[in-house]
């Protein structure tokens, strides 16, 4: 797993949030989870187009 912010690979586990593992990046200090995005990029683009 990579950090979504800085794309670093040095992550440490920091508990759970909403049933998903939470990670902290040692490089930039940002937190992230292992959950997948709810909507794909294609669905988001379609929603913006319809708006």
Buried (B, 14 or more C-beta within 10 A) or exposed (E): EEBEEEEEEEBEEEEEEEEEBBBBBEEEEBBBBEEEEEEEEEEEEEEEEEE
